[in-house]
């Protein structure tokens, strides 16, 4: 454990001398920023009865759909992502930042949190900056090997910055507040059983199953590669769980119906219960975002990783390369996915011993303690 503090149990009194314990989490826009925050919040809730957790996000994005069912409070601010193309969104951006900072100041004054946790993306910027203005301790958690803009801008103002990769330190000016803690993963990942998971998707647990997903927003290149190779997957008698993103679900469904494959290829715009998707599958085809890679490791699922080629500093390729060099995955460049996807998949599925070895190597790369380390840090900051 970090800092030498003994972790409180679920029956422990709140930290800071029995005072009220409230935490604000800010992060979203994509599941990669949101789910690490949920993992830490869940760990805090398990340890500390009565902790008050509020998530700050934006309307119309993944956090608005995912957070309310968890039972955590949810509040919105006006901020949106920075767009470099000239137009109204770019001209409106400074106003959105100013309004979102004011909204965050008012929200934090009302909630009076002990700690504010930012998990990256544009959503986390205004609340973490407002926390600094109000003197509230803040913690940043960065998933990617190349820290996002919000982390780079606010790292000097945060009390602690927690990284996933040691190599990320060189991108931050300040060093005394930086820790390497891994990427928190929801505890449900890796806990589901295959029979129940397969039944959840209406599939046969005894049949080899491929999981295809492109993150919460989907991935056009992966979807195109699957459509191109659909018949080859069907000829081999494979089942497929295919998460397409909301914009391409209809196109994928039409392709599946054209092949009369609705029974064995399940298409979803978004999958809420990813722990079931991992457990039902023998191999995954997906991007290589930091949260995706962490969840694959936690689930012990071999993968064919197709990194998003336009990610900042090409960090997805670095993530995929680390998994491939560790023997847990195969790396397929985005531009080659259409041609190489089927041969790579079939080569793995034709070699069960290799597939089992890859599963073991994936599990060996997991950091299941990351959420606990971050929860320790939040509790420690609440004492400070």
C-alpha positions in Angstrom: 0.0 0.0 0.0 1.1 3.5 -0.6 2.0 6.1 2.0 2.1 3.6 4.9 -1.6 4.0 5.7 -3.6 1.0 6.6 -6.6 0.7 4.3 -9.9 1.3 6.1 -12.5 -1.5 6.1 -16.1 -1.1 5.1 -17.0 -0.6 8.7 -14.4 2.0 9.4 -15.4 5.6 10.2 -14.8 8.2 7.5 -11.3 9.5 7.2 -10.0 12.9 8.4 -11.0 12.4 12.0 -14.6 11.2 11.4 -15.5 14.1 9.2 -17.7 13.8 6.2 -15.9 12.1 3.2 -16.9 13.3 -0.3 -15.1 12.7 -3.5 -15.7 14.2 -7.0 -14.6 12.3 -10.1 -14.2 14.1 -13.4 -13.5 12.2 -16.6 -15.4 10.9 -19.5 -16.1 11.5 -23.2 -14.9 7.9 -23.8 -15.0 4.7 -21.8 -11.2 4.8 -21.6 -11.4 7.9 -19.3 -14.6 6.9 -17.5 -14.1 3.3 -16.4 -10.9 3.8 -14.4 -12.8 6.4 -12.4 -15.6 4.0 -11.8 -13.1 1.3 -10.7 -11.6 3.6 -8.1 -15.0 4.8 -6.9 -16.2 1.2 -6.5 -13.0 0.4 -4.5 -13.7 3.5 -2.2 -17.3 2.4 -1.7 -16.2 -1.1 -0.8 -13.8 0.2 1.8 -15.6 3.1 3.2 -19.3 3.1 4.1 -21.0 6.5 3.7 -18.5 7.9 1.1 -20.3 10.5 -1.1 -19.3 10.1 -4.7 -20.2 12.5 -7.5 -19.2 12.2 -11.1 -18.9 15.2 -13.3 -19.4 14.8 -17.0 -21.1 16.2 -20.1 -24.6 15.7 -21.4 -25.0 13.3 -24.3 -21.8 11.3 -23.8 -21.1 7.9 -22.4 -21.0 9.1 -18.7 -24.6 10.3 -18.8 -25.7 6.8 -19.8 -23.3 4.7 -17.6 -23.1 6.6 -14.3 -26.8 6.8 -13.1 -27.3 3.0 -12.9 -24.2 2.8 -10.7 -26.0 4.8 -8.0 -23.4 7.5 -8.0 -24.5 11.1 -8.2 -24.0 12.7 -11.7 -23.6 16.4 -12.6 -22.9 18.0 -16.0 -20.8 20.9 -17.2 -20.8 22.5 -20.6 -17.3 21.7 -21.7 -16.6 19.8 -25.0 -13.5 18.6 -26.8 -11.1 21.1 -28.6 -11.5 21.1 -32.3 -8.7 22.5 -34.5 -10.8 23.2 -37.6 -12.0 26.8 -38.0 -15.7 27.1 -37.3 -18.2 27.9 -34.6 -17.1 25.0 -32.3 -13.6 26.4 -32.2 -14.7 30.0 -31.7 -17.1 28.9 -28.9 -14.5 26.8 -27.1 -13.0 29.6 -24.9 -16.5 30.5 -23.7 -17.2 26.9 -22.9 -14.1 26.6 -20.8 -14.9 29.8 -18.9 -18.5 28.7 -18.2 -17.4 25.2 -17.2 -14.8 26.5 -14.7 -17.5 28.7 -13.2 -19.9 25.7 -13.1 -17.2 23.6 -11.5 -16.5 26.3 -8.8 -20.2 26.5 -7.9 -20.5 22.7 -7.8 -17.4 22.2 -5.6 -18.5 24.9 -3.3 -21.9 23.1 -2.9 -20.5 19.6 -2.6 -17.4 20.5 -0.5 -15.4 17.4 -1.5 -12.4 16.2 0.3 -10.6 15.3 -2.9 -11.2 15.8 -6.7 -10.0 13.1 -9.0 -9.5 13.7 -12.7 -9.1 10.7 -15.0 -8.4 12.6 -18.3 -10.2 14.0 -21.2 -11.6 17.5 -21.6 -14.2 16.8 -18.9 -11.6 16.6 -16.2 -10.0 20.0 -16.9 -12.4 22.5 -15.4 -13.2 20.6 -12.1 -9.5 19.9 -11.4 -8.6 23.5 -12.1 -11.5 24.7 -9.9 -10.3 22.4 -7.1 -6.8 24.1 -7.4 -8.4 27.6 -7.2 -10.4 26.5 -4.1 -7.5 24.8 -2.4 -9.1 21.3 -2.6 -6.5 18.4 -3.0 -6.7 16.9 -6.5 -5.4 13.7 -8.0 -4.9 13.0 -11.7 -4.9 9.5 -13.2 -3.4 9.1 -16.7 -4.1 6.0 -18.7 -2.0 6.5 -21.8 1.7 6.3 -22.4 1.6 9.8 -23.8 -0.3 11.9 -21.3 -3.3 13.8 -22.6 -3.4 17.6 -22.8 -5.4 18.0 -19.6 -2.9 16.0 -17.6 0.0 17.9 -19.1 -1.6 21.2 -18.4 -2.7 20.5 -14.8 -0.1 18.0 -13.5 1.8 20.9 -11.8 -1.3 21.9 -9.9 -2.4 18.5 -8.8 -1.4 17.1 -5.4 -0.6 13.7 -7.0 -0.4 12.4 -10.6 -0.7 8.6 -11.1 0.6 7.1 -14.4 0.1 3.8 -16.0 3.5 3.7 -17.7 6.9 4.6 -16.2 8.0 6.1 -19.6 5.2 8.7 -19.2 7.3 10.6 -16.6 9.4 12.3 -19.2 6.4 14.2 -20.6 5.7 16.0 -17.3 7.7 19.0 -16.0 7.1 18.2 -12.3 8.4 15.0 -10.8 7.9 15.1 -7.1 4.1 14.5 -7.3 4.3 11.6 -9.8 3.6 7.9 -9.1 3.3 4.9 -11.4 0.3 2.9 -10.2 -1.1 1.1 -13.3 -4.5 1.6 -14.8 -7.5 0.8 -12.6 -9.9 -1.9 -14.0 -13.4 -2.7 -12.7 -13.4 -5.7 -10.4 -16.1 -7.4 -12.5 -13.6 -7.9 -15.4 -12.3 -11.4 -15.1 -14.9 -12.5 -12.6 -17.6 -13.8 -14.9 -18.0 -17.5 -15.9 -18.1 -18.5 -19.6 -21.5 -20.4 -19.5 -23.4 -17.5 -18.0 -21.6 -15.0 -20.2 -22.4 -16.9 -23.4 -26.0 -17.2 -22.4 -26.1 -13.5 -21.8 -25.4 -13.0 -25.5 -27.6 -15.9 -26.6 -24.6 -17.9 -27.7 -23.3 -21.5 -27.3 -20.5 -21.6 -24.7 -19.0 -24.7 -26.4 -18.4 -22.9 -29.7 -15.3 -20.8 -30.4 -16.2 -17.1 -30.0 -14.5 -14.0 -31.3 -15.1 -10.6 -29.6 -14.8 -7.6 -31.8 -15.0 -4.1 -30.4 -13.8 -0.6 -31.2 -14.3 1.2 -27.9 -17.4 3.1 -26.9 -17.5 5.1 -30.1 -16.6 2.1 -32.4 -13.8 1.9 -35.0 -14.6 2.1 -38.7 -11.4 0.3 -39.8 -12.2 -2.7 -37.6 -15.8 -2.8 -38.7 -14.8 -2.6 -42.3 -12.3 -5.5 -41.8 -14.9 -7.7 -40.2 -17.5 -7.0 -43.0 -14.9 -7.9 -45.5 -14.1 -11.2 -43.8 -17.5 -12.1 -42.6 -18.0 -15.1 -44.8 -14.6 -16.5 -43.8 -15.6 -16.3 -40.2 -18.9 -18.0 -40.9 -17.2 -20.8 -42.9 -15.1 -21.7 -39.9 -18.2 -21.9 -37.7 -17.2 -19.1 -35.3 -19.5 -17.1 -33.1 -18.9 -13.4 -33.0 -19.8 -10.7 -30.5 -19.4 -7.5 -32.5 -19.6 -4.1 -30.9 -19.7 -1.5 -33.7 -20.3 1.9 -32.1 -23.6 3.7 -32.6 -23.0 5.0 -36.1 -22.2 1.7 -37.8 -24.6 -0.7 -36.1 -27.2 -0.6 -38.8 -24.6 -1.3 -41.6 -23.2 -4.2 -39.6 -26.7 -5.7 -39.0 -27.5 -5.5 -42.7 -24.3 -7.4 -43.5 -25.1 -10.1 -41.0 -28.6 -10.4 -42.3 -27.4 -10.7 -45.8 -25.4 -13.7 -44.7 -28.3 -15.0 -42.6 -26.0 -15.2 -39.6 -28.1 -13.5 -36.9 -27.8 -16.6 -34.7 -24.1 -16.7 -34.5 -23.0 -13.1 -35.0 -24.4 -10.7 -32.4 -24.2 -7.0 -33.3 -24.3 -4.3 -30.6 -23.9 -0.5 -30.8 -22.5 -0.6 -27.3 -21.9 -3.4 -24.7 -22.7 -2.4 -21.1 -21.5 -5.7 -19.6 -18.0 -6.0 -21.0 -17.1 -8.5 -18.3 -19.5 -11.0 -20.0 -18.1 -10.2 -23.4 -14.6 -11.0 -22.3 -15.7 -14.2 -20.4 -17.7 -15.5 -23.4 -14.8 -15.1 -25.9 -11.7 -17.0 -26.9 -9.9 -14.1 -28.6 -10.6 -10.4 -29.0 -10.1 -8.0 -32.0 -9.9 -4.4 -30.9 -8.0 -1.1 -30.6 -5.2 -0.7 -28.1 -6.2 2.1 -25.8 -4.8 1.9 -22.3 -8.0 0.9 -20.6 -8.7 -1.8 -23.3 -5.3 -3.2 -22.8 -5.6 -3.3 -19.0 -9.0 -5.0 -19.2 -7.7 -7.6 -21.7 -4.9 -8.4 -19.3 -7.2 -8.6 -16.3 -9.6 -10.9 -18.2 -6.7 -13.0 -19.5 -8.0 -12.7 -23.1 -5.6 -13.1 -26.1 -6.1 -10.5 -28.7 -5.3 -9.1 -32.2 -4.7 -5.4 -31.5 -5.3 -2.9 -34.3 -4.0 0.4 -32.9 -5.7 3.7 -33.8 -3.0 5.3 -36.0 -3.9 8.9 -35.2 -3.6 8.7 -31.4 -1.4 11.3 -29.8 2.3 10.3 -30.1 1.0 7.0 -31.6 0.6 5.7 -28.0 -1.8 2.9 -29.0 0.9 1.3 -31.2 3.2 1.5 -28.1 0.5 -0.1 -26.0 0.0 -2.9 -28.6 3.7 -3.4 -29.0 4.1 -3.9 -25.3 1.4 -6.6 -25.3 2.8 -8.3 -28.4 6.3 -8.3 -27.0 4.9 -9.8 -23.8 3.4 -12.6 -25.8 -0.2 -11.6 -25.0 -1.3 -10.3 -28.3 -0.7 -9.9 -32.0 -0.2 -6.5 -33.6 -2.0 -5.6 -36.8 -1.5 -2.2 -38.4 -4.8 -0.3 -39.1 -4.0 -0.1 -42.8 -3.5 -3.8 -43.1 -6.5 -5.0 -41.1 -8.7 -5.9 -44.1 -6.1 -8.3 -45.5 -4.5 -9.7 -42.4 -7.3 -10.0 -39.9 -8.6 -13.4 -41.0 -5.2 -15.1 -41.4 -4.1 -13.8 -38.0 -7.3 -14.9 -36.3 -7.4 -18.4 -37.9 -3.7 -18.9 -37.2 -4.3 -18.3 -33.5 -7.5 -20.4 -33.3 -5.8 -23.3 -35.1 -3.1 -23.4 -32.3 -4.9 -24.0 -29.0 -1.6 -24.3 -27.1 -0.4 -20.9 -28.3 -3.8 -19.4 -27.4 -3.6 -20.8 -23.8 0.0 -19.5 -23.5 -1.1 -16.0 -24.6 -4.0 -16.0 -22.1 -1.5 -16.8 -19.3 0.9 -14.1 -20.5 -2.0 -11.6 -20.6 -2.9 -12.3 -17.0 0.7 -11.9 -16.0 0.7 -8.4 -17.3 -2.4 -7.3 -15.3 -2.2 -4.8 -12.4 -5.2 -5.8 -10.3 -4.0 -3.7 -7.4 -4.2 -0.4 -9.3 -7.7 0.5 -8.1 -6.7 -0.2 -4.5 -3.5 1.9 -4.9 -5.6 4.8 -6.2 -8.1 4.4 -3.5 -5.3 4.5 -0.9 -4.1 7.8 -2.4 -7.5 9.4 -2.3 -8.0 8.4 1.3 -4.5 9.7 2.1 -5.3 13.0 0.5 -8.5 13.3 2.4 -6.4 13.1 5.6 -4.0 15.8 4.4 
